[in-house]
């Protein structure tokens, strides 16, 4: 087995720094879980479309997000936990499905199965509450407040859960983590899935949280391994590799810092970051002044930064099977005894003489344990406490001793590290391999920070994952490392499949499918260093000024175990995009014939909308009205489709969002980036992004499921940073959304006063809109009505009058609704969910969604002029299949229909005079995507019992017509 550290994502316009630590025992620890984190797991197996250096075996296949057993957060913020709710749902559902499979195999009744997962016909990922167990509530002691019998019942339940594969999830984070997890109860629930939460200072080796006086049972076993994989190894070989049982212990360092530091001490201020040159490496610790204590601002608010130290116990030497065979040692128990360090005596089966073999004769020498540090330092004030912390001082001393004990030939004596607080109880022998720095670039480049890094010696590698302080920092993050025509517009997206899909579609019509912008050329494969290693100076004990710095990039891998291969995997330090990416994709698309067909369809079709002649280029329209799809998938983000979100822009340049799933802001910025001039500067891009974010004046959330609203956290945070708290957006949402946001604002105050809360129930058809005047002034909207629909509690469709498209109706998630069709009658544009293909009506009924055909029927009843289909199941990563009779036609509608119908895609942009263009391109899209891959088939087939239940439900008259919803 191997152990490694992977960079999942770095800081880009649509992603945040995250790491995956894979232990030799198979357990996986995720460090930070921002928006899009699940997509990065799916991309981990993706390779560039052009020939490139072959990745290592460990990176050639993707790692499932559900295999993560521990999540560590460095801070509270959308960039650290924006994707956490979705990750919890994925992990819980996979565990639940495994349990159901276990029950089915054992012949047990599925008592909790359909009721627990389907929620009476709802999508299996969507429930309204979440239960978790915090570290200050002992599971087995008196601190739990439970009696002896209840504890025994809990233990029995835990044993049953372990048999069923219901492994728990451990979450470690700063103060406020448990508060955030508790707030999720307003929109998600997993009764059988337990979360163990720890806050602040924590040491897993002692299972003690310094914020609590009670011990906790926190060991979370790794996910069960595939039996087929185990069977590939021989029984003796499997039992003799001791390194595969090595896992990571985690220890945290919690430091409080001010929410908004004063101008004289922040890392981003001119007095601290520019007064000293970042290249001034001659200053030592004594001459470099840095803050040593954290002082609160006038607001008195502080946050907590968590840094981590992951360590393994000493790695046992490998059992040398060939040497054991040479000594005629019989396989079996004797191997295990030798492996455990014992001396064995046995009768040689060949000579029939008694022999004695010592463990060291057949077991390789043990290696020191491995240590990996993750440092989160948002401000220079935090650096003062980092330098004084025992956790890092001990590692500095260890590395100093390691240099003293190593001779020029590379022979190393094991160094013993004794931490100050546990010196009397325990000692660990570890070698610090790498430090990952999650810091703003201005902090990392500061001489004080550089000086501290050099104190660890030049045998420790330093990986930088710079945390953006502002949107400006995100935008300009690539300008210093990559040369390109649009070098200042932001680094490339790590979600390669979606970007490549956008490029392919843009070849059909760049008006409807704007081409995602890519940097030109490959990133530098070389590791950047501040100097070459000077082995002689280091060995002689001199205070070397060199250190090895590696700029982190997505999918980069750093080997930890086996020790002989430790270090950076050079083949992974590369851009995910090939230098000739666009040329290769263009040639590929032309071979399909889709481009030729698209040109024929556009050239031979007369486009008419409201009596106005159209052309492919949009005619003479100069207004700003447009509709951009930031996500068109359902339930969870996948490689090709993000979760639901739409940006409806008015003629005055302001906009309203229709749902805002996880990653909405990042997807929108990537879309806006594609409309920038090719030679624009960073400042031009920043001004455009700021203008667009300021222009979002309202948000509509259709229902409280996570895939429709988790993008609010980044939107409110970044918009407040740009606009302040004097320009709140109008947030129209179900009531439980405001309960969640109110609790979240308690631990993340940057979203406070960023929105005006409007309950969807207060804007139903026939009522006066509570803030109708503001919507008219900001957007020109003359009417905005909510319509209850059948999906989950507090589900609504919306009808908006006065947009640049005219009357726009959006269904949200729902079963087909006659009431919605009546209220929105005559809509100029209907946006309707089409989760399932025709023929899957049973599944649609069970999960309370619609099929493609049902959405078209709603458009007919509504007398809509145009229909955009969206919210596709992730079983259709590219385009849903159609009935055979329609596949070769030029339109999805029948001959009697006089409205346009189009499939929506991520990054798609339509204007009032290009909707017809989008509709007639469907046959070309069919050529572009001739088949549907199963690489993202995330939906579960219904069991026979489930289908029978669906048929019964469909035969019940008026089942979904309760209270006039339909």
N, C-alpha and C positions, 0 to 999 in steps of 0.2 A: 504494500500500500504506500501511497504517497501523501504528502501534505503540501499545501501551497496557499499562497495569498493571491487573490485575483482582484483586479480593478474592474468592477462592473460598469460604472459610469463615472465620468469626470464632469466638470462644470461646463455646461453648454447652455444655449438658449432654452433647451427643452429637457435638461437633465441636471442632476446634482450629484456630487461625489458620493459613491457607495463602494463598499468592499465586501468580498466574500472570503472568509477564512475557512479552509477545508482541512480538517484534522485527519490524521492517519487512521483513526477508527471510523471514518466516514461521517462524523458529525460536522455540521456546517453552521457557521456563525456569520450573520449578516450585520455589517456595521453601517448604519443609517439606511433608511428606507423612504427616500423621497419619491415624488411622482415619477411614474414610468419605471419603477424598479422591477416590477414583474415583466415588463417588456424586455428589459435588459437580460433577464434569464433566458428568454426565448431566443434572443439574438446571440447568446454566447456560443451557439453552434453554427452561426452564419459565417460564410466566407465570402470574400470579394468575388465579383463576377468575372474578373480577369485573372489570369495565372498569377500566382504569388507564392512566396515562400510557404511551405507547408507548415501548418500549426502543429504543435506538439500533440500527442495523443490525448493529454488531459484537457486540452482546449478545443479539440475537434468536435466534441459533442456537448450539447447544452446540459446545464444543470437545472433540475426542476426547482421552481420556487418553493414548492410544497415540501422539499427535503430539508429546508432550513429548520433547525431546532432551537436556535437562539438568535435574538435580534438585539443589538446594542445601539443605543442612540447617544450621540454626542451632545445634543442640545434639543430644546423644544422649538420647533419652527417647521413651516411647510417643507423646507428643503431637507429636513431630517426625517419627518414622519408623515409627509403627505401621501405616501403610498402604503402606510402601515395598515389602515383598515382593510384595504383590498388584499394585502398579503395575509392578514389574519383570516379573512373569508376563504381564500384559496386553500390555506393550510388546513383549516377546520373542515372544509368540504371534502378534501382528499382523505382526511382521516375518517370522516363519517362514512364515506363511500367504501373505504377499506373495511370498516366495521360491519357495514351491511353485507359486503361480500363474505365476511367471516361468518355472519349469522346465517346467510343463505347456504354456505357450504356445510355448516353444522346442522342444518335442518331446523334452525330456530325460526320462530315467527318474527316478522318484520314490524314489531309493535311500534317502535319509535320512528321507523324508517320513513314512510311516506308522509306521515303527519309532521315529523320533525323537520324533514328536509324540504318537502313541497309546500308546507304551510297552507294546506287546503287548496292546492292548485297553483301556488305562486312559484316563481322561479326559485330553484333550490339554493341560489346564492343570496337570497334576499330575505332577511328577517329583521326584527326591530330591536333586539336587545343583545347584550353580550355579558357573560359572566366571567369574572377573572378572580384569581386568588393572589393577594398581595403578600409581600414577604413579612409583614408585621402581624400576620395571622397564621400561627403555626397550624400545620395540617395534622399533627399527631399529639400535640401537647395541650396543656390546660389553656394556653393562650388562645386556642381556637374558640373557646367558649362552648365546646361540645362535650357531651357526656361520653363515658367509656364506650357504651354501645354504639353511639353515633360514629365515634372514631373507628371502631371495628368495621362498621358498615362502609365507611369511606375507604378503608384499606381494602375491603373485599371488592368495592367498586373499582378502585384503582387497578387491582389485579385483573379484573375482568376487562377493563379498558386496555391494559397492556396486551392481553391476549388478543383482543380485537384489533390491535394496531392503532388505538387512539392515543398516540403520543402527544404530550402536552407541548406548549410553546413557552419559552422563557424570554422575557423582555426586561432588559436592563436600561435604565435611562436616568436623566437628571430629575430633580424635584419637579413635579408636575406630570410625570409620566402616568402615574396611577389616576390622576385626575382626568387626563386625556382619555385613557382607556375607559374610565367610568362614563365619560360623556358619550361614548359610542353607543350606549344603550338606547339612545333616541332613534337609531335607525338600523341597528343590526343585532342579531342574537344567534348564539350557538350554545345551546344548553349543555351539551355533552363535552364540549371542548374547553379545557381549562388553560388559563394563562397565568403564569407565575411572574409577578411584576416586582422589580427591585428598584429602588431609587437611591441616588446619591452614592456615597462611599460603600463599596461592596467588595467582598473577597470570596469567590466561590470555593476556594480550598478550605475555608473554615465555615462556609455556609452562614456567614454572619454579616448582617447589614448594620452599619454603624448608626443608622437612624432608628434602629429597633433594638429592643433588649431581649428579644426572643430569637432563638435559632430557627432556621427554616430548612425544610427538605426540598432542595432545589435541583437535584440531579435529574436532568431530562435525558433519557436514553436516546441515542440516534435512531432515525427511522430504520425499520427493518429492511434488511438488504434482500435483493432478489435472489431466490434460491438457485436460479439457473446460473447466476454469476458465481455463487459459492461452489456449485458442483463442478465448475471448470478447474478447480484447484484440487490437488490431491489432499487426502486427509492429513498426512504427515506434514506436507508443505504448509497447509493452512494453520496448523497448530504451532509451527516452529518459527513463524515470522512475528517476533514480539513487537516490532514497530507498529504493526497494524492496530494495536490496542492503545496507542498513545493519543490522548485527547488534550484539549487546551483548558487550563484554568484561567479565570479572568479576574483581574483586580482593577478597580476604578480609582481615579483621583478626581474628586469633585471640587471645583473652584467657582465661587460666586463672582459675578462681574456685573457692572451697571448696565442697564438697558440702553442708556444713551450717555456715553462718557463725555466729559468736558472737552473742549476744543484743544486743550493743551496736552492731553494725554492719550487721545485715541490714535490708533495706528494709522488711520486715514488722514489725520490732520497734517498740515504742512510743517508744524513745529517738530513732530516726532519722526515723520517718514522721509522728509526731504532735507532736513537740516544736516543729517548724517548720510553720507553716501553709502548705498548698499554694497559698493565694492570696496569699502574701506575695511579691509580684513586685518589691518595691523593693530586695531584696538583690541585690548584684552578685556577680561571681565571687569577689572578694577577701574578701567578708564571709560567704560561704556555705561552711562547712567540710564537706568530703567526704573519704572515704578515697581516697588516691592510690595505694596499693599493696595488692595482694592478699596476705593472710596466710592460711596454711592452718590448719585446725582441728587439734585434738589427734589426729584420725584420720589426718591427713596426706593425705586424699583430695581431689583436685580434679577439676573438669570443665572443659571448654573451651567457651567461647561464641564463635560466629562471627558477625561482622557483615559485610555485603557492600556493595560499590559497583559498580554496573553502569553502564557508559559506552559510548557509541557514538563512532566517529570523527566529525569534522565532517561535517555532512550536505550532500552536493553539491546545488547548485541544480538545479531542475527545468529540463529542456530545453524551451524554449518553441517548440512545433511551429508555431504560427501565425506567429510572427515569422520563423521559418526559411522558411516558405512565402512570406511577403511579400517576402523577399529572394531568392526563386527558387533557393534552395539545393537541389540534387537530393538526394532521400532516398537513404540508403545509407551508405557508409563516411564521407562527409563529416560526417554527423550524429554519428557516433561520435567523430570527431576533435575536433569542436567541444565535444562533451560532456566530452571528456578535457582540455579547457582549451587546445587548440591553435588557432592561426589557420589558416584554409584559404583557398586561392585556387582559383577555378573559373571556367568560362565560363558566363555567364548564358544559359540556354536561350532566353530571350525576346529579349534585346538582342544576343546573340552577343558580348558584351564581357566581358573578364576582370574579375572582382570579387574583392575580399579582404574576408573577414568575420572579426572577432575573436570569440572564445568568449563574452566578456561581453555581446556584442550579442544573443545568442540563448539564453543560459543565465542563469537567475535567480541572485541572490547566494546563496552558500553560507551555511548556518546553523551555529552552534556545535553540537557534539555534545550529546547528552542524557545526564544522569546521574540515577540513581535509587539511593538508599541504603536499606538494610534494616538496622536496628539491633536487635540482641538484647542486652538489658541486664537480666539476672535479678536483680541485686543492685546496691546503690549503690556497692559496691567496684569493680564493673566500670566505672562511670561515670568514675572517675578516669583509667583508662587510655584510655577512649574520647576524653576531652578532650585527652589528650596525643598521640594517634596522628597521625602524619603524614597519613594518608589523609583524616582529617576536618579537620585543621588547614588543609590545602591547600584544601579545599572552602570552609571559612569565609573564608579570604583571598580566594578567587575571588569569592564572593558579595559581599564587602565592596567589591572592585574593580568588580564589575558595578554596584553601586549608585552608586559614584563616577562611572562612565563613562556613566551614563544621565541624560539631561536631562529636563526636565519634559514634553517632547513625546513621550517614549518612544523616542527614537533611541538605539540601543545600539551601542557599539563592542565588537568581539570581544575577549574576555578570554582571555589565555593562562595556563594552569595548568601549572606545572612541579612535579612531585612531587619530594620531597627525594632519594629514593633513585635516581631515574632522570633527574635533571636533565641530565646530560651526554649521555644517550642519546636521549631522546624528549620531546616536549611534546604535550599534548592541549588542545584548546579545547572545553570542555564547560560546560553550564549545568545546575546542580543544580535539578531541578524539584520533587522530592518526597522526603521521608524517611518511611519506614514504621517505626514504633516497635513492636517486639514486646517489651513490657515489662509487668511487673505494674503495675496502676494506682497502687499506692502508690509505686512508683519514679518513674513518669512525672509524678505530681502533686507530687513533692518540689521545693522551690524550686531546689535545685542542678541538677536535671535540666531544669527549665523555663528556667533561666538559660542552660544550654548550648544548648538549642534556639533561643533568641533570638539567639544569636551568628551564626546562619546568615542572619539578615535576614528581612524579611517578604515576600520574593518566593518563598521556599521553603515549600511546603505540607507539613504534618505529618499523616500518617494514623496513627491509633492502632489497634492490634490487641492489646489487653491480654492478656497470657499469664496464665492463672490459676495462682496459687501452690498452691491447695488446692481441694478439692471445694466448700468453703464459698464461695470466690471465684467458682467457676462458677455456683453456685446463686444468688448475689446479684448476678450481673453485670448483670441487666436492671432491678433495682429502682430504680436511679438515673436511668434514661433512659426508662422506659416505665411508664405508669400503668395498672394493671389490677387486677382483683379478686384475682389471684394473683401480683401483681407480683414477689414475692420468691422464686418457685419456680424461676427460671431462664429464660434467653432462649429464644425460639422456635427450633425445630429448622430447619436450613437444608434438610433433606430433605423438601421440600414435597409431593412426590408420595406418599410413604409416609404423611405426616401426613394429607393429604386423603383417602387411601384409608381410613385408620383412622376418620376422622370419618364417612365414608359408611357404613362397616360398622356403626358404633355405632348408627346409626338403626334397624338391624334388631334389635339386642339389645345394650344397653349392659352387660349382665351378662357376655356372652361377648366382646363387642368394646368394651372401655372407650374412651371418647372421648379422644383425645389433647388435652392442654390447650394452648390458644393464648392469647397475650396479646390483649387487646381493643384494637382500633384500630391505626392506622398509626403507624410510627415517624416522628419529626420529620424532614422532608425538608431542613430547613435545615442549613447547615454551621455548626458551632459554632466561635466564635473567642474568643480572650482579649481581642480588641480590634479596632477597625476599622483598616484600613490608613491610614497617615499618609504620603502620598507626599512631602509637603514636608519633613517631618522626616527621612525616609530620604535624600532627595536632598541635603540639607544636611549629611549625614554624621553626624547624631546617632545615638546608641545607642538605636534604637527599642525599645520594650518590647512591641510587638505581634507576634503570630504567628498564623497561620491553622491551626487544628486541625480535622481531619475525623475523625469517629468511623467507623471501617471497619465495613461490613456486607456480608453475602454478596451477590455478584454486582455490587458497586459497581465502576465502571470509571473509570480516570483516563487521559485521552488524553495521549500523548507526541508522536507524529508523525501528521499534519502539525503543524508548530509553530503554525500559525494557529489550530488548534483545541485546543491543549494546555490541560490543566486538568481538573477534575472534570466528568464527565458527570452533570449534576444529575438526569437522569431515572433514574439507577441508584441514587441515594442514597435508598432507600425499602425498606420492609418487603416481603418476598416474599409476604406474605399481605394480602389486602384487608381493609378495615375490616368489611365485611359477609360475610366468608368463610363463616362457619357458615350464615348465612341462605341464601346462594347454593347451597351444597352441599346443604342440606336440601331446597330446592325442586327441585334437580336429581334427587335420589334419589327423592323422592315421585313425580316424573313417570314413573319407570321402573315403578312398581307394586310394587317390591320390599318397601317398608314394609308395604303392605296385605297382601301374601302372607305375610310373616313373622309378622304378628299373627294371621292365620288359622291358620297352622301351629302356632303356640304355643298358641293358645286351644283348638284341637280335638285336641291330642295329649296323651295321658296319659303322663307321664314316670315311668318306674320304673327304679330302679337298686338292685340288691341288695335288692329288696323294699320300698324306701322311696319313698313318693310324693314327687314333685318339683313345684316350681312354677318359673315363669320367674325369679322373684327369688331362687331358691336355697332356698326353704323355710325351715326352722328351723335350718339348718346354721350354726353359729357358729365352726367350727374354721378354722384358718388355711391348711389345705392348698389348694394351687393349682398350676397349670401355666401358665407364661407363655412364649410363643414370642417370643424376641428376634430371630430370623431364620429364614426358611423357604425361602430360595433356595439354589441350588447354585453352586459355582465362584467367582463374583465378585459383589460387591454390585451391585445395580441400583436403579433409582428406586423400585420398588414392593416389593421384597423384599431384605432384608439376608441375609448368609450365615448358616449354621446356628448356632443357640444356643437352649437351653431352660433355664428356671429352675423346678425342681421343689421346691416348698416343702412342708415337713411341718407337722403339726398344732401342733408346738411353736414354729413360726416360723422355724426354721432351714431351710437349703435346700442342694441339690446342683445344680450346673450340668451339663447333658448337652451337651457340646461348647460351645466358646466362640469362635466365629468373630470376625473383625475387627468391631469396633463393638458387641460384645455388651453391655458395661457401659453405654454411652451409650443403647442401645435399652432396657435394663432400667430405667435411671433415668427415661427418658421414660414408661415404663409405670407405674412407681411414682408418678410425678408425677400421673398421671391418677386415682389413688386418693386423693389428698390432698383435704382440704376446700377448697372454692372460695375461702374467705377466709383461708387459712393464711398465716403469715408465713414469712420466709426461715429463721428459726431452726427452725420446725416442720418445714419441708422438709428442712433439713440433718440434723436428728435422725432423720427417717425414712430418708433415704438411708444414713446411717451405720449405723443399726440393720439395714437390709437387707444391706449389704455385710458387716458383722460376722457376720451370720447365715449367710452362704455358707460352709459348713464343708467342702465337698468339691466336686471337679470331675472329671468323667469325659471324657476325650478318646478318641474312637472310633478314630482313625487319624491319621497324620502329615501329611495334606494341609492346605495353608495355610488353606483356607476353614473349617476346623474348630477352629483353635487360636490364631490370631493375636491374639484378644482377651485372651489370658492376660497379656500384658505390662501392659496398663492395670489389669486386675483385681488382679494381684499388687502392683503399685506403689501403687495407691490404697488397697487393703486394708491393706497394711503401714503406710501413713501414718496410718490410722485405728486399727489394732489393735496396732501395733508388731510385734515379731518373736516375741512370746510366744503367739500364737494362729495357728499355721500351718494352712493348709487341707490336706486330704488330696487330693493330685493323682494320680489314676489315669490313666496314659497309656502309650503305646508308648515303648520305651526311647530312641529318637532324640529325643523331646521333651525329655528330661532333659539330653541332651548339648547341645542348642540352648540351653536355659535356663541351664545352667551357664556356657556361654561368654558369653551375653548379660549375666549377672550380673557378669561381670568388668568390663564397661564401664558397667553401670548397677546399682550395688550396692543400690539401694533394693528390689530384689525378693529379696535374699538372705534365707535362712531364713524365707521366706514360705510354704513348702509342704513337705509330707512326701511324698517320691517313692514311688509304688507302681507297679511294672511290671504292665501288664495281663496279662502272661503268668503272673504269680504269683497271680492270682486267678481262674484258669479253673475251670470247673465241676468239682467233686470235690476242690478244694483249700481249705484254710483261708485265709480272707482275712488278709493280713498285719496290717491295722489294723482288723479287724472290730469289736473292742471299742470303739474310738474312734467308728466310724460309728454304732454302737448308742447310745452315750452322747450323741452330738451330734445325731443325726438319727432315732434310733429304728429304724434299718434293721437287720433281722435277718439278711439275707443279700445279698451283692452279687457276682454271678458274671459273668465275661467269657466270651464265646463267639467263637472265631475264625470269620471270614466271608471270603468271596471278594471282594476289591476291589483292595487293594494290600498289599504286605508290612506286617505288624503292624496289620491291620484287625480290629476286634472289635465285636461286639454286647454288650449288657449286660442282665442281668436283676436287678432290685432288689426285694426283699421287705420289707414293713413300712412302706411309704409310706402317705400319706393316701389314695391311690387303691387300695391293696392291692399286688398284684404288678404292677410296671411293667417292660415290655420295650422296649428301644430298639435298633433295627437298626444305627445308623450308616449308612455307605454300603456297599452290598453287592448281590450277586445273591441271589435267593431262597435261603434256607437251611433245609433240613430239620432239621439239627442245632439250629439256633436255635429252630425251632418246637418241637422235643422238649424242650429245656432249659426253655423259657419256657411250657410247656403250661399252659393254664388262666389265662393272664395276664388281669388285670382291665383293663389298658390296654396296648395295643401302639402304639408310635410307630414308624412304618416309612417309610423313604424311598420316594418315588414320582417319580423324576426325569423319567420319560418317560410320555407318554400311551399307551394301548393302541394296538397297531398299529406301535409303534416298538421291537419286541423286538430287532431286529437291532442298532440303535444301543445298546440297553441291554446287549446281550452284549458289543459292542466296548468299551464304556466301563465295563463291570462295575457297572451300576446296575440298578434295577428299574423296571418299569412300574406303573401304577395297578392293573391287573388282577393282576399278580404279587404285589403287596403284599397285596391282598385274599385271594389264595389262601393266603399265609403265615398270615394271621389265621384262616382257616378251619382249617388244619392245626393251629394253635396252640390252637384253641378259645378265642380271645380274646373278651372281653365287649365291648370297644370298640376302635376303630382310628382313630388320628389319622395322616393322610397329610401328609408334609412333604418338604423338600429338592427342590423343583420346579426343573426347568430354567428358565433365565432367558428361554427362548423363550415361557414362560407367565408374563408379568409379573403377571397378575391371578389366573386360575384355569385349570387344565388342562382341555381338552375331554374329554368323555365319549363313550362309544359312543352312537350315536343311540337305541338302545333304552332307554337309561337317562336320557336328558336330561329327560324329562317326569315321571319317577318321583319319589317322595318319599324315596327312599333309594338309596344306591349299591349296597347289598347285594341279593342275590337274595331271593326269597320264602323260601327255605330257610334263609337266614342270620338269626340272632337277635342279632346284635351291631350296634352303632352305628358308622357310618363318617362321618368329617368331614374336610374340608380345613382345614389350618392356615394362618393368616395372621400376619404380623408384628403384635405387640401383642395377639394373641389371648390370652384368659385363661379357662381352664376349671377348674372344681372337680369333685369327684367327683359332685355332684348336678346338674351342668349339661352334662355330656358329651352327653346325649341332645338337649338344646337345640341344641348346636352342630351335631349331625348332621342334624337335621330342617330346618335353615336353608339347606341346599344349593340347593334350587330358587329361593329368594329371592336367593341370591347369584348364581345364573345370570341372573336378571333384572337385577341390579345390574351385572353384567359380561357383556353379551350377546355380545361378541366379544373376541378377543384381538388387541391391537395388536402391531405388529411393531417398535415403537420400541426394544425392548430384546432383540431376538432376537440373543443373544450366542453361541448354539450354531451350529456349523458342520454343514452337511449332509454325510453320508458320501458319498464318491464311489462309483461303481458297483463299483469293485474292492473298496472297503471293505465294501459290502453283501454282495458275493459271499463275501468272507472270513468275514463274520459268519454267513452261512448255513452255511458249512462248519463253523465252530466249533460251531454249535448242533446239528449232526448228529453230533458226536463224543461217544460215550457217556462220561459221567463226567468230562468235561473239567475242571470246577471242583470235582470231588469229591476232589481230591488231599489226602491226609493227613486225610481225614474232615471237611474244612471244611464240606461240604454234606451 
